[in-house]
């Protein structure tokens, strides 16, 4: 992508970028040297590239995958109203609102292997039946053959420090037994908070 730098004496501190056709225009203060501007250009170019990639995401693809996974693993018994990509989920990979039948999937998953995306979809579909993360919930999620592989992928990628699903009796009343990064209906990236 071509880069065009537009300097202005009216601009004092901020550096902005905009895409015009195939050119990235950088709006910068006149007093900023090329060397000082380079980190800003890299950061802004990355941000615009990420935004452009996320624009191409298709909710229809998610609906097709969710419908197929519902058929395959839940005998088409789960009813959801919508499933959509979310560009605002920074700490979660997916969320489900069972009362509305809505599911949101983080756009970050679009860059991961398909089996990881499918795992998160199955995880959120399971919340339509079981709100918490108890024994019955995990028995639903574990119908997906690549559950452990996907969880391992997320751990290896440093995006999830999931504890193994503990054996034994768990309460099915909700909560996150053995999984401090999981809240009811939300699959979260662990960052030391339980939110």
N, C-alpha and C positions, 0 to 999 in steps of 0.2 A: 504494500500500500504506500502510495506517495504521501509525504508529509510536507505541509506548508506552514511555516511559522509566521504568525502575524503579531508584530510587536506594537504596543500602544503606550504612549506616555500617560494616558488617562488610567490605565490599569496599574495599580500599585503593588498588590501582593498575590493575587490569585492567578492560577494558570488553568485554563479550560481547554477542552477539546470538543470538536464536533466533526462529524463525517459529512462531507459534501461530495456527492458522487463517489468516486473511488479515492478521494483524497482526504487525509486526516488533517484538519486545520487545528493548529495549536495557537491559542490566544494567550499571549504572555506580556508581562511588563517589559517596557523598553530597556530597563536597566539590568535585566537578567542575562547573564552570559550564556553562550551555547553549552558550556560545560555544566553550569548550574541547571540548565533546562533539561538535560538528558534524563535524569531520573524521573522527572515529571512526564516526559514524553513516553518513556517505557510504561509507567504506571497507567497513564491515560489510554495508551494504545491497547494494553492488556484489558482494561475495563471495557473498552468499546468492542474488542474482539469477543469477550465473554457475552456481552449484551447481544451482539449479532448472532452468536451461536444459539443463544436461548430463544431468540425470536422464531427460529425454525422448528421449535418443538410443537408436536401435534397432539392435541388431546384425544383425537380419534384413535391414535395408536394405543394410548393408555386404555381407552375403553375397550378396544379389541382384545388387548392382553388380559384385562380384568375379566371380561366376559368368558374368555377361553379358560383362564385359571379357575374361575368360579365353576364352570362346567366340569372341568377335570378333577378338581380337588374338593368341591363342595356340592356336587351333583346339581348344580344350577339352583341351589336353594337360597342363596344369599341375594338380597335385593339391595342394589345401590342406585342412587339417583344420578350421581355424576362422579367422575374421577378426572382430575385436572393436574397439570403441571403447576408447581408453585415456584416463583422466583424469589419469594421472601423468606422461605424456610432456611435459616442459616444453621440452626442447631438440631433440627429434626430432618429425618429422611422422608417421613410421611406422617400423615395425621388422618384420623377418621372421626366423623361426627355421626355416630350410629342413629341418633334421633332424626337426622336429616338425610341420612344415607349418602353423605358426601365424603369423598376421599381426596386428599391433596398429596402429591408426590413431589419431593424436592427436585428441581431442575438439575441439581448436582448429580443425580443418579443417571442422567442421560449420557454421561461420559464414562459410565461403569459398564462392566460386562452385563449382558442380558440376564443371566441367572441371578445377579444381585438385585437388579430392578424387579424381577419377578418375585424374588423372596420378599421384598418390601411390600409389593402389591398383595401377596398372599397374607403377610402379616397384618396389613390394614383391613383386608377383607375379613379376616378372622375376628376383628373387633366388631364387625356387624353382628356377630353371634355372641362373643364373649368380650365384655368391656375391659376387664383387667388382664393381668398376665399370669394367671393361675394355671393349674395343671390342665384343665380342659382347654384353655386358650392354646397352650403349647402343643397339646395333642392335635389341635386343628392345624397349626402352623407347620408342624412336623410332617404333615401329609405331603408337603412339597419336598421332593427328594433331595434337593440341593440346599436345604436350610442351613446345615452345619457348614457347608462349603462357603455359602454366602456370608454367614456370620464370621467365618475365618478370614474371608477376603476383606471385610470391613475392618477387622482387627489388624490384619497385616498392613492395610493401607493407613493405619493410624487414625481411623475415623470412628472407631468404636471399640471400647475396652470392655466388651461383654464378658461377664462371668458365665461359666457354664451353667446351663439350666440345672438346678439342683434336683436330685432324686428325692423321692419321699412325698409326704403329704403337704400340699400347698393350699392355702386359702384361695377360693375362687371369688373372693369378694373384691378383687382389684388390688392395686398396689404393684410393687415391683420386687417381689421376693427374689433375691439373687441377681437382680438386674437393676442396679441403682440408676442407670441411664434411661430407664423406660418409665414413662408416666402413663396413666390410663389413656388409651387411645392415641398415644403419640410415640413414635419411634424416634428417640433423640440421640444425637451425637453426644457422647460423654465428655464433659469438660469440667468435672469436679462439682457440678451443681445438680441439684435435684429438681430445680424450678417447680 
